Amino acid sequence: MTTESPHWFKSSYSNNGGNCVEIAANLVVTSGIVPVRDSKAPNGPLLNFPADAFSSFVASLKTGEFGSV
């Protein structure tokens, strides 16, 4: 694991409606993970996803594999 701090990022597609997640993509290179957290609870729990799994998830969202909202 790394001692590097996550640099949290919220998508520019977020309209500040309160249903947002943030990711810390800066940890991909040093630790191979993408931490994800609820933007409304920055001190709450977070999930760490393997970078390749997160990348596959995002690609599936872009192709509409999970439907549309």
PyMOL Python script that loads the backbone (N, CA, C, O; Angstrom):
from pymol import cmd

cmd.read_pdbstr("""\
ATOM      1  N   MET A   1       0.849  -1.178   0.000  1.00  0.00           N
ATOM      2  CA  MET A   1       0.000   0.000   0.000  1.00  0.00           C
ATOM      3  C   MET A   1       0.891   1.237   0.000  1.00  0.00           C
ATOM      4  O   MET A   1       2.078   1.167   0.318  1.00  0.00           O
ATOM      5  N   THR A   2       0.316   2.330  -0.350  1.00  0.00           N
ATOM      6  CA  THR A   2       1.054   3.577  -0.431  1.00  0.00           C
ATOM      7  C   THR A   2       0.647   4.523   0.703  1.00  0.00           C
ATOM      8  O   THR A   2      -0.422   4.380   1.297  1.00  0.00           O
ATOM      9  N   THR A   3       1.507   5.474   0.983  1.00  0.00           N
ATOM     10  CA  THR A   3       1.162   6.496   1.972  1.00  0.00           C
ATOM     11  C   THR A   3       0.617   7.741   1.282  1.00  0.00           C
ATOM     12  O   THR A   3       0.299   8.730   1.943  1.00  0.00           O
ATOM     13  N   GLU A   4       0.509   7.697  -0.035  1.00  0.00           N
ATOM     14  CA  GLU A   4      -0.016   8.823  -0.793  1.00  0.00           C
ATOM     15  C   GLU A   4      -1.486   9.063  -0.438  1.00  0.00           C
ATOM     16  O   GLU A   4      -2.270   8.121  -0.316  1.00  0.00           O
ATOM     17  N   SER A   5      -1.838  10.323  -0.277  1.00  0.00           N
ATOM     18  CA  SER A   5      -3.222  10.681   0.050  1.00  0.00           C
ATOM     19  C   SER A   5      -4.070  10.704  -1.213  1.00  0.00           C
ATOM     20  O   SER A   5      -3.595  11.105  -2.276  1.00  0.00           O
ATOM     21  N   PRO A   6      -5.323  10.275  -1.102  1.00  0.00           N
ATOM     22  CA  PRO A   6      -6.215  10.343  -2.266  1.00  0.00           C
ATOM     23  C   PRO A   6      -6.555  11.790  -2.614  1.00  0.00           C
ATOM     24  O   PRO A   6      -6.770  12.625  -1.735  1.00  0.00           O
ATOM     25  N   HIS A   7      -6.599  12.060  -3.896  1.00  0.00           N
ATOM     26  CA  HIS A   7      -7.040  13.366  -4.402  1.00  0.00           C
ATOM     27  C   HIS A   7      -8.433  13.141  -4.984  1.00  0.00           C
ATOM     28  O   HIS A   7      -8.566  12.658  -6.108  1.00  0.00           O
ATOM     29  N   TRP A   8      -9.463  13.487  -4.227  1.00  0.00           N
ATOM     30  CA  TRP A   8     -10.840  13.178  -4.586  1.00  0.00           C
ATOM     31  C   TRP A   8     -11.321  14.038  -5.736  1.00  0.00           C
ATOM     32  O   TRP A   8     -11.006  15.225  -5.819  1.00  0.00           O
ATOM     33  N   PHE A   9     -12.094  13.419  -6.627  1.00  0.00           N
ATOM     34  CA  PHE A   9     -12.580  14.045  -7.843  1.00  0.00           C
ATOM     35  C   PHE A   9     -14.046  13.688  -8.032  1.00  0.00           C
ATOM     36  O   PHE A   9     -14.422  12.520  -7.933  1.00  0.00           O
ATOM     37  N   LYS A  10     -14.865  14.680  -8.302  1.00  0.00           N
ATOM     38  CA  LYS A  10     -16.271  14.459  -8.619  1.00  0.00           C
ATOM     39  C   LYS A  10     -16.463  14.771 -10.098  1.00  0.00           C
ATOM     40  O   LYS A  10     -15.933  15.765 -10.594  1.00  0.00           O
ATOM     41  N   SER A  11     -17.198  13.949 -10.792  1.00  0.00           N
ATOM     42  CA  SER A  11     -17.417  14.113 -12.221  1.00  0.00           C
ATOM     43  C   SER A  11     -17.985  15.478 -12.563  1.00  0.00           C
ATOM     44  O   SER A  11     -18.786  16.037 -11.814  1.00  0.00           O
ATOM     45  N   SER A  12     -17.564  16.003 -13.694  1.00  0.00           N
ATOM     46  CA  SER A  12     -18.129  17.259 -14.179  1.00  0.00           C
ATOM     47  C   SER A  12     -19.583  17.069 -14.610  1.00  0.00           C
ATOM     48  O   SER A  12     -20.303  18.051 -14.790  1.00  0.00           O
ATOM     49  N   TYR A  13     -20.023  15.828 -14.778  1.00  0.00           N
ATOM     50  CA  TYR A  13     -21.419  15.535 -15.111  1.00  0.00           C
ATOM     51  C   TYR A  13     -22.324  15.629 -13.889  1.00  0.00           C
ATOM     52  O   TYR A  13     -23.548  15.611 -14.016  1.00  0.00           O
ATOM     53  N   SER A  14     -21.733  15.726 -12.722  1.00  0.00           N
ATOM     54  CA  SER A  14     -22.504  15.841 -11.495  1.00  0.00           C
ATOM     55  C   SER A  14     -23.165  17.210 -11.463  1.00  0.00           C
ATOM     56  O   SER A  14     -22.519  18.230 -11.707  1.00  0.00           O
ATOM     57  N   ASN A  15     -24.450  17.224 -11.160  1.00  0.00           N
ATOM     58  CA  ASN A  15     -25.163  18.506 -11.130  1.00  0.00           C
ATOM     59  C   ASN A  15     -25.389  18.994  -9.707  1.00  0.00           C
ATOM     60  O   ASN A  15     -26.262  19.828  -9.464  1.00  0.00           O
ATOM     61  N   ASN A  16     -24.609  18.479  -8.770  1.00  0.00           N
ATOM     62  CA  ASN A  16     -24.729  18.852  -7.363  1.00  0.00           C
ATOM     63  C   ASN A  16     -26.114  18.552  -6.800  1.00  0.00           C
ATOM     64  O   ASN A  16     -26.588  19.257  -5.908  1.00  0.00           O
ATOM     65  N   GLY A  17     -26.755  17.529  -7.306  1.00  0.00           N
ATOM     66  CA  GLY A  17     -28.064  17.134  -6.815  1.00  0.00           C
ATOM     67  C   GLY A  17     -27.999  16.311  -5.555  1.00  0.00           C
ATOM     68  O   GLY A  17     -29.039  15.943  -5.009  1.00  0.00           O
ATOM     69  N   GLY A  18     -26.799  16.008  -5.072  1.00  0.00           N
ATOM     70  CA  GLY A  18     -26.648  15.283  -3.831  1.00  0.00           C
ATOM     71  C   GLY A  18     -26.419  13.793  -3.986  1.00  0.00           C
ATOM     72  O   GLY A  18     -26.077  13.125  -3.011  1.00  0.00           O
ATOM     73  N   ASN A  19     -26.597  13.253  -5.181  1.00  0.00           N
ATOM     74  CA  ASN A  19     -26.395  11.818  -5.395  1.00  0.00           C
ATOM     75  C   ASN A  19     -25.094  11.592  -6.154  1.00  0.00           C
ATOM     76  O   ASN A  19     -25.107  11.105  -7.284  1.00  0.00           O
ATOM     77  N   CYS A  20     -23.993  11.940  -5.546  1.00  0.00           N
ATOM     78  CA  CYS A  20     -22.708  11.896  -6.236  1.00  0.00           C
ATOM     79  C   CYS A  20     -21.726  10.967  -5.538  1.00  0.00           C
ATOM     80  O   CYS A  20     -21.788  10.753  -4.328  1.00  0.00           O
ATOM     81  N   VAL A  21     -20.840  10.437  -6.321  1.00  0.00           N
ATOM     82  CA  VAL A  21     -19.705   9.705  -5.783  1.00  0.00           C
ATOM     83  C   VAL A  21     -18.446  10.431  -6.213  1.00  0.00           C
ATOM     84  O   VAL A  21     -18.438  11.164  -7.202  1.00  0.00           O
ATOM     85  N   GLU A  22     -17.392  10.219  -5.461  1.00  0.00           N
ATOM     86  CA  GLU A  22     -16.088  10.776  -5.785  1.00  0.00           C
ATOM     87  C   GLU A  22     -15.110   9.621  -5.913  1.00  0.00           C
ATOM     88  O   GLU A  22     -15.237   8.600  -5.237  1.00  0.00           O
ATOM     89  N   ILE A  23     -14.136   9.798  -6.790  1.00  0.00           N
ATOM     90  CA  ILE A  23     -13.081   8.796  -6.940  1.00  0.00           C
ATOM     91  C   ILE A  23     -11.733   9.468  -6.735  1.00  0.00           C
ATOM     92  O   ILE A  23     -11.610  10.689  -6.842  1.00  0.00           O
ATOM     93  N   ALA A  24     -10.733   8.663  -6.441  1.00  0.00           N
ATOM     94  CA  ALA A  24      -9.361   9.155  -6.291  1.00  0.00           C
ATOM     95  C   ALA A  24      -8.488   8.383  -7.273  1.00  0.00           C
ATOM     96  O   ALA A  24      -7.833   7.407  -6.908  1.00  0.00           O
ATOM     97  N   ALA A  25      -8.490   8.832  -8.515  1.00  0.00           N
ATOM     98  CA  ALA A  25      -7.760   8.134  -9.577  1.00  0.00           C
ATOM     99  C   ALA A  25      -6.248   8.226  -9.424  1.00  0.00           C
ATOM    100  O   ALA A  25      -5.520   7.467 -10.063  1.00  0.00           O
ATOM    101  N   ASN A  26      -5.763   9.139  -8.592  1.00  0.00           N
ATOM    102  CA  ASN A  26      -4.314   9.291  -8.440  1.00  0.00           C
ATOM    103  C   ASN A  26      -3.643   8.074  -7.815  1.00  0.00           C
ATOM    104  O   ASN A  26      -2.423   7.939  -7.903  1.00  0.00           O
ATOM    105  N   LEU A  27      -4.412   7.182  -7.185  1.00  0.00           N
ATOM    106  CA  LEU A  27      -3.815   6.007  -6.546  1.00  0.00           C
ATOM    107  C   LEU A  27      -3.662   4.812  -7.485  1.00  0.00           C
ATOM    108  O   LEU A  27      -3.114   3.783  -7.091  1.00  0.00           O
ATOM    109  N   VAL A  28      -4.144   4.939  -8.726  1.00  0.00           N
ATOM    110  CA  VAL A  28      -4.046   3.830  -9.679  1.00  0.00           C
ATOM    111  C   VAL A  28      -2.585   3.458  -9.923  1.00  0.00           C
ATOM    112  O   VAL A  28      -2.234   2.278  -9.881  1.00  0.00           O
ATOM    113  N   VAL A  29      -1.751   4.426 -10.172  1.00  0.00           N
ATOM    114  CA  VAL A  29      -0.352   4.151 -10.513  1.00  0.00           C
ATOM    115  C   VAL A  29       0.416   3.554  -9.342  1.00  0.00           C
ATOM    116  O   VAL A  29       1.172   2.599  -9.520  1.00  0.00           O
ATOM    117  N   THR A  30       0.232   4.104  -8.154  1.00  0.00           N
ATOM    118  CA  THR A  30       1.022   3.661  -7.008  1.00  0.00           C
ATOM    119  C   THR A  30       0.494   2.405  -6.330  1.00  0.00           C
ATOM    120  O   THR A  30       1.268   1.642  -5.752  1.00  0.00           O
ATOM    121  N   SER A  31      -0.831   2.179  -6.394  1.00  0.00           N
ATOM    122  CA  SER A  31      -1.368   1.028  -5.671  1.00  0.00           C
ATOM    123  C   SER A  31      -2.335   0.165  -6.470  1.00  0.00           C
ATOM    124  O   SER A  31      -2.766  -0.881  -5.984  1.00  0.00           O
ATOM    125  N   GLY A  32      -2.683   0.575  -7.679  1.00  0.00           N
ATOM    126  CA  GLY A  32      -3.561  -0.232  -8.516  1.00  0.00           C
ATOM    127  C   GLY A  32      -5.008  -0.257  -8.077  1.00  0.00           C
ATOM    128  O   GLY A  32      -5.758  -1.155  -8.461  1.00  0.00           O
ATOM    129  N   ILE A  33      -5.414   0.725  -7.270  1.00  0.00           N
ATOM    130  CA  ILE A  33      -6.803   0.773  -6.801  1.00  0.00           C
ATOM    131  C   ILE A  33      -7.445   2.103  -7.158  1.00  0.00           C
ATOM    132  O   ILE A  33      -6.765   3.098  -7.410  1.00  0.00           O
ATOM    133  N   VAL A  34      -8.784   2.095  -7.172  1.00  0.00           N
ATOM    134  CA  VAL A  34      -9.566   3.316  -7.336  1.00  0.00           C
ATOM    135  C   VAL A  34     -10.510   3.395  -6.140  1.00  0.00           C
ATOM    136  O   VAL A  34     -11.525   2.699  -6.107  1.00  0.00           O
ATOM    137  N   PRO A  35     -10.188   4.231  -5.161  1.00  0.00           N
ATOM    138  CA  PRO A  35     -11.098   4.421  -4.036  1.00  0.00           C
ATOM    139  C   PRO A  35     -12.338   5.202  -4.492  1.00  0.00           C
ATOM    140  O   PRO A  35     -12.242   6.112  -5.316  1.00  0.00           O
ATOM    141  N   VAL A  36     -13.495   4.833  -3.947  1.00  0.00           N
ATOM    142  CA  VAL A  36     -14.767   5.488  -4.267  1.00  0.00           C
ATOM    143  C   VAL A  36     -15.469   5.795  -2.945  1.00  0.00           C
ATOM    144  O   VAL A  36     -15.493   4.965  -2.036  1.00  0.00           O
ATOM    145  N   ARG A  37     -16.042   7.007  -2.849  1.00  0.00           N
ATOM    146  CA  ARG A  37     -16.767   7.374  -1.637  1.00  0.00           C
ATOM    147  C   ARG A  37     -17.999   8.199  -1.997  1.00  0.00           C
ATOM    148  O   ARG A  37     -18.108   8.717  -3.109  1.00  0.00           O
ATOM    149  N   ASP A  38     -18.910   8.313  -1.058  1.00  0.00           N
ATOM    150  CA  ASP A  38     -20.101   9.134  -1.181  1.00  0.00           C
ATOM    151  C   ASP A  38     -19.697  10.584  -0.920  1.00  0.00           C
ATOM    152  O   ASP A  38     -19.125  10.885   0.128  1.00  0.00           O
ATOM    153  N   SER A  39     -19.985  11.475  -1.847  1.00  0.00           N
ATOM    154  CA  SER A  39     -19.568  12.869  -1.682  1.00  0.00           C
ATOM    155  C   SER A  39     -20.272  13.555  -0.513  1.00  0.00           C
ATOM    156  O   SER A  39     -19.768  14.546   0.015  1.00  0.00           O
ATOM    157  N   LYS A  40     -21.432  13.038  -0.105  1.00  0.00           N
ATOM    158  CA  LYS A  40     -22.142  13.631   1.025  1.00  0.00           C
ATOM    159  C   LYS A  40     -21.548  13.216   2.368  1.00  0.00           C
ATOM    160  O   LYS A  40     -21.835  13.832   3.394  1.00  0.00           O
ATOM    161  N   ALA A  41     -20.724  12.177   2.362  1.00  0.00           N
ATOM    162  CA  ALA A  41     -20.128  11.664   3.606  1.00  0.00           C
ATOM    163  C   ALA A  41     -18.626  11.467   3.410  1.00  0.00           C
ATOM    164  O   ALA A  41     -18.150  10.332   3.414  1.00  0.00           O
ATOM    165  N   PRO A  42     -17.879  12.543   3.239  1.00  0.00           N
ATOM    166  CA  PRO A  42     -16.452  12.414   2.933  1.00  0.00           C
ATOM    167  C   PRO A  42     -15.627  11.724   4.019  1.00  0.00           C
ATOM    168  O   PRO A  42     -14.537  11.222   3.742  1.00  0.00           O
ATOM    169  N   ASN A  43     -16.131  11.695   5.232  1.00  0.00           N
ATOM    170  CA  ASN A  43     -15.415  11.000   6.306  1.00  0.00           C
ATOM    171  C   ASN A  43     -15.981   9.610   6.566  1.00  0.00           C
ATOM    172  O   ASN A  43     -15.556   8.919   7.492  1.00  0.00           O
ATOM    173  N   GLY A  44     -16.933   9.210   5.751  1.00  0.00           N
ATOM    174  CA  GLY A  44     -17.558   7.898   5.901  1.00  0.00           C
ATOM    175  C   GLY A  44     -16.736   6.813   5.231  1.00  0.00           C
ATOM    176  O   GLY A  44     -15.578   7.025   4.873  1.00  0.00           O
ATOM    177  N   PRO A  45     -17.344   5.654   5.065  1.00  0.00           N
ATOM    178  CA  PRO A  45     -16.628   4.528   4.468  1.00  0.00           C
ATOM    179  C   PRO A  45     -16.332   4.763   2.995  1.00  0.00           C
ATOM    180  O   PRO A  45     -16.979   5.578   2.337  1.00  0.00           O
ATOM    181  N   LEU A  46     -15.353   4.041   2.496  1.00  0.00           N
ATOM    182  CA  LEU A  46     -15.047   4.080   1.071  1.00  0.00           C
ATOM    183  C   LEU A  46     -14.835   2.659   0.589  1.00  0.00           C
ATOM    184  O   LEU A  46     -14.577   1.746   1.374  1.00  0.00           O
ATOM    185  N   LEU A  47     -14.950   2.494  -0.707  1.00  0.00           N
ATOM    186  CA  LEU A  47     -14.717   1.202  -1.347  1.00  0.00           C
ATOM    187  C   LEU A  47     -13.484   1.318  -2.213  1.00  0.00           C
ATOM    188  O   LEU A  47     -13.315   2.311  -2.921  1.00  0.00           O
ATOM    189  N   ASN A  48     -12.618   0.317  -2.170  1.00  0.00           N
ATOM    190  CA  ASN A  48     -11.431   0.275  -3.022  1.00  0.00           C
ATOM    191  C   ASN A  48     -11.644  -0.781  -4.088  1.00  0.00           C
ATOM    192  O   ASN A  48     -11.821  -1.960  -3.782  1.00  0.00           O
ATOM    193  N   PHE A  49     -11.627  -0.348  -5.349  1.00  0.00           N
ATOM    194  CA  PHE A  49     -11.795  -1.260  -6.471  1.00  0.00           C
ATOM    195  C   PHE A  49     -10.477  -1.441  -7.202  1.00  0.00           C
ATOM    196  O   PHE A  49      -9.722  -0.481  -7.356  1.00  0.00           O
ATOM    197  N   PRO A  50     -10.184  -2.667  -7.659  1.00  0.00           N
ATOM    198  CA  PRO A  50      -9.011  -2.842  -8.520  1.00  0.00           C
ATOM    199  C   PRO A  50      -9.192  -1.958  -9.765  1.00  0.00           C
ATOM    200  O   PRO A  50     -10.295  -1.854 -10.303  1.00  0.00           O
ATOM    201  N   ALA A  51      -8.121  -1.336 -10.207  1.00  0.00           N
ATOM    202  CA  ALA A  51      -8.195  -0.391 -11.317  1.00  0.00           C
ATOM    203  C   ALA A  51      -8.791  -1.018 -12.571  1.00  0.00           C
ATOM    204  O   ALA A  51      -9.576  -0.368 -13.262  1.00  0.00           O
ATOM    205  N   ASP A  52      -8.440  -2.264 -12.885  1.00  0.00           N
ATOM    206  CA  ASP A  52      -8.971  -2.886 -14.101  1.00  0.00           C
ATOM    207  C   ASP A  52     -10.474  -3.147 -13.976  1.00  0.00           C
ATOM    208  O   ASP A  52     -11.200  -3.025 -14.963  1.00  0.00           O
ATOM    209  N   ALA A  53     -10.945  -3.498 -12.799  1.00  0.00           N
ATOM    210  CA  ALA A  53     -12.376  -3.718 -12.586  1.00  0.00           C
ATOM    211  C   ALA A  53     -13.143  -2.400 -12.702  1.00  0.00           C
ATOM    212  O   ALA A  53     -14.223  -2.361 -13.290  1.00  0.00           O
ATOM    213  N   PHE A  54     -12.593  -1.330 -12.147  1.00  0.00           N
ATOM    214  CA  PHE A  54     -13.253  -0.030 -12.232  1.00  0.00           C
ATOM    215  C   PHE A  54     -13.307   0.444 -13.678  1.00  0.00           C
ATOM    216  O   PHE A  54     -14.321   0.981 -14.124  1.00  0.00           O
ATOM    217  N   SER A  55     -12.225   0.245 -14.401  1.00  0.00           N
ATOM    218  CA  SER A  55     -12.174   0.625 -15.809  1.00  0.00           C
ATOM    219  C   SER A  55     -13.226  -0.134 -16.625  1.00  0.00           C
ATOM    220  O   SER A  55     -13.888   0.450 -17.483  1.00  0.00           O
ATOM    221  N   SER A  56     -13.377  -1.422 -16.359  1.00  0.00           N
ATOM    222  CA  SER A  56     -14.392  -2.230 -17.052  1.00  0.00           C
ATOM    223  C   SER A  56     -15.794  -1.734 -16.712  1.00  0.00           C
ATOM    224  O   SER A  56     -16.659  -1.665 -17.586  1.00  0.00           O
ATOM    225  N   PHE A  57     -16.019  -1.393 -15.460  1.00  0.00           N
ATOM    226  CA  PHE A  57     -17.315  -0.868 -15.023  1.00  0.00           C
ATOM    227  C   PHE A  57     -17.658   0.418 -15.770  1.00  0.00           C
ATOM    228  O   PHE A  57     -18.770   0.560 -16.280  1.00  0.00           O
ATOM    229  N   VAL A  58     -16.716   1.351 -15.838  1.00  0.00           N
ATOM    230  CA  VAL A  58     -16.945   2.622 -16.526  1.00  0.00           C
ATOM    231  C   VAL A  58     -17.205   2.378 -18.015  1.00  0.00           C
ATOM    232  O   VAL A  58     -18.090   3.005 -18.598  1.00  0.00           O
ATOM    233  N   ALA A  59     -16.452   1.488 -18.624  1.00  0.00           N
ATOM    234  CA  ALA A  59     -16.663   1.171 -20.043  1.00  0.00           C
ATOM    235  C   ALA A  59     -18.067   0.611 -20.261  1.00  0.00           C
ATOM    236  O   ALA A  59     -18.718   0.943 -21.252  1.00  0.00           O
ATOM    237  N   SER A  60     -18.537  -0.230 -19.349  1.00  0.00           N
ATOM    238  CA  SER A  60     -19.886  -0.794 -19.451  1.00  0.00           C
ATOM    239  C   SER A  60     -20.956   0.282 -19.301  1.00  0.00           C
ATOM    240  O   SER A  60     -21.981   0.237 -19.982  1.00  0.00           O
ATOM    241  N   LEU A  61     -20.726   1.244 -18.419  1.00  0.00           N
ATOM    242  CA  LEU A  61     -21.664   2.362 -18.283  1.00  0.00           C
ATOM    243  C   LEU A  61     -21.757   3.156 -19.574  1.00  0.00           C
ATOM    244  O   LEU A  61     -22.846   3.534 -20.008  1.00  0.00           O
ATOM    245  N   LYS A  62     -20.602   3.405 -20.185  1.00  0.00           N
ATOM    246  CA  LYS A  62     -20.566   4.200 -21.424  1.00  0.00           C
ATOM    247  C   LYS A  62     -21.285   3.511 -22.574  1.00  0.00           C
ATOM    248  O   LYS A  62     -21.843   4.188 -23.437  1.00  0.00           O
ATOM    249  N   THR A  63     -21.287   2.195 -22.607  1.00  0.00           N
ATOM    250  CA  THR A  63     -21.951   1.472 -23.689  1.00  0.00           C
ATOM    251  C   THR A  63     -23.420   1.209 -23.399  1.00  0.00           C
ATOM    252  O   THR A  63     -24.132   0.676 -24.251  1.00  0.00           O
ATOM    253  N   GLY A  64     -23.887   1.578 -22.201  1.00  0.00           N
ATOM    254  CA  GLY A  64     -25.280   1.392 -21.851  1.00  0.00           C
ATOM    255  C   GLY A  64     -25.631  -0.011 -21.399  1.00  0.00           C
ATOM    256  O   GLY A  64     -26.805  -0.381 -21.377  1.00  0.00           O
ATOM    257  N   GLU A  65     -24.625  -0.795 -21.039  1.00  0.00           N
ATOM    258  CA  GLU A  65     -24.851  -2.181 -20.635  1.00  0.00           C
ATOM    259  C   GLU A  65     -25.821  -2.315 -19.462  1.00  0.00           C
ATOM    260  O   GLU A  65     -26.523  -3.321 -19.357  1.00  0.00           O
ATOM    261  N   PHE A  66     -25.867  -1.324 -18.590  1.00  0.00           N
ATOM    262  CA  PHE A  66     -26.720  -1.378 -17.414  1.00  0.00           C
ATOM    263  C   PHE A  66     -28.028  -0.620 -17.595  1.00  0.00           C
ATOM    264  O   PHE A  66     -28.781  -0.434 -16.639  1.00  0.00           O
ATOM    265  N   GLY A  67     -28.294  -0.186 -18.810  1.00  0.00           N
ATOM    266  CA  GLY A  67     -29.503   0.595 -19.067  1.00  0.00           C
ATOM    267  C   GLY A  67     -29.247   2.068 -18.848  1.00  0.00           C
ATOM    268  O   GLY A  67     -28.114   2.497 -18.630  1.00  0.00           O
ATOM    269  N   SER A  68     -30.323   2.835 -18.909  1.00  0.00           N
ATOM    270  CA  SER A  68     -30.177   4.283 -18.701  1.00  0.00           C
ATOM    271  C   SER A  68     -31.022   4.716 -17.514  1.00  0.00           C
ATOM    272  O   SER A  68     -31.942   4.014 -17.093  1.00  0.00           O
ATOM    273  N   VAL A  69     -30.698   5.859 -16.996  1.00  0.00           N
ATOM    274  CA  VAL A  69     -31.393   6.377 -15.818  1.00  0.00           C
ATOM    275  C   VAL A  69     -32.467   7.347 -16.257  1.00  0.00           C
ATOM    276  O   VAL A  69     -33.176   7.903 -15.419  1.00  0.00           O
TER     277      VAL A  69
END
""", "prot")
cmd.dss("prot")
cmd.show_as("cartoon", "prot")
cmd.util.cbc("prot")
cmd.orient("prot")
